[in-house]
Amino acid sequence: MDTKVIKTDPQLGGADTVRRAVEVLTGGGLVAFPTDTVYGVAARVDDRAALRRLRNVKSRKVEQAFTVHIGSPSEAVRFAPGLEGLASRFVRKAWPGPLTLIVPVGDPASAEVMSDLDGSAAAAMYHGGTIGLRCPDDPFAGALLRAMEVPVVAASANQAGRPAPCTGDDVLNELDGQIDLLVDTGRTKYARPSTIVRVTGSSYELVREGVYDADLVRRLSMLRLLLVCTGNTCRSPMAGVLARDMLAQRLCCDISELPERGVEVRSAGTAGGWGGASPNAMTVMERRGLDLSGHESAALTPEMIQQADHVFAMTRSHRDTIINMVPSAEERVALLVDGQDIRDPIGGSVDDYEKCARMAEKGLQARLQEVIV
């Protein structure tokens, strides 16, 4: 069997090439294609003959699953129902990108994707109560995977034990005559394997360092909360230190240990950026054994919003400002107190600040129940 080779632009891919690759996969063929890391060889998951060929190419046993490749991060929940917490943070922050996630799926039959698939397809995707998912950041790979009507599993396009291929020529040197089509867009973006992370509940295991090193994976795993008011001298600093205290109690650690536990709480102001916490805010927090003396007001930036997993605003106008700055963050932005504004106590008495702090506590008690550490 001769392997057909199509060379195409790495940024565009071309609709005709995508269509041809879809035809080959749909017909039960094996297609080698570029990802952001290395070239992969793919098969449709519902074709037993295609899966058998792929296992032979990779010398992989029947009980070994392949990584499912998806064209959009939103597809992950079709394969892993209930994806939340740490796993969902990795999905939001790292995909599309060079990260393979292994996540738990207790019952594959509960996955939406399995409604039209059989046991052989399940065995190709799920193993040991887990599934491996990959969403590559490559124009052609994304277009191909989105165009497929059935799930696609893939592995690196090389013989077992050999280096993963980073160019089309590398693929041909390994698999010429064993696959039906090679889409060659030149050298891959990173020319290194993906990083593999196994997520279990609120913890993760770095299975393999690849494009992302251990430090970057740690930063991606962080739970980041952002509290927003106007000047960042009263409401949001108080809410921030209260949130740290509540989370530290939940994790049975000191506030200073929260970063080591993968939690970061920040506050900012839509018109902030000068001075420290107001004296009355410090007094009210001191009554609770909390220290705001080192606080420095920060101005809200789009980067802060983009990095945050949850953004809690003091008022509706703050929420509107945040969403105007970063429209894509709308689903992650909420009022700290559902349905209520926390009024600015600036210029008021200590009692006014105390009332503000109590509202913030009320809001945090509810909102932090929604936060999965």
Secondary structure, 3 states (H helix, E strand, C coil): CCCEEEECCCCCCCHHHHHHHHHHHHCCCCEEEECCCCEEEEEECCCHHHHHHHHHHHCCCCCCCCEEECCCHHHHHHHCCCCCHHHHHHHHHHCCCCEEEEEECCCHHHCHHHHHCCHHHHHHHEECCEEEEECCCCHHHHHHHHHCCCCEEEEECCCCCCCCCCCHHHHHHHHCCCCCEEEECCCCCCCCCCEEEEEECCEEEEEECCCCCHHHHHHHHCEEEEEEECCCCCHHHHHHHHHHHHHHHHHCCCHHHCHHHCEEEEEEECCCCCCECCHHHHHHHHCCCCCCCCCECCECCHHHHHHCCEEEECCHHHHHHHHHHCHHHHHHEEECECCECCCCCCCCCHHHHHHHHHHHHHHHHHHHHHCCC
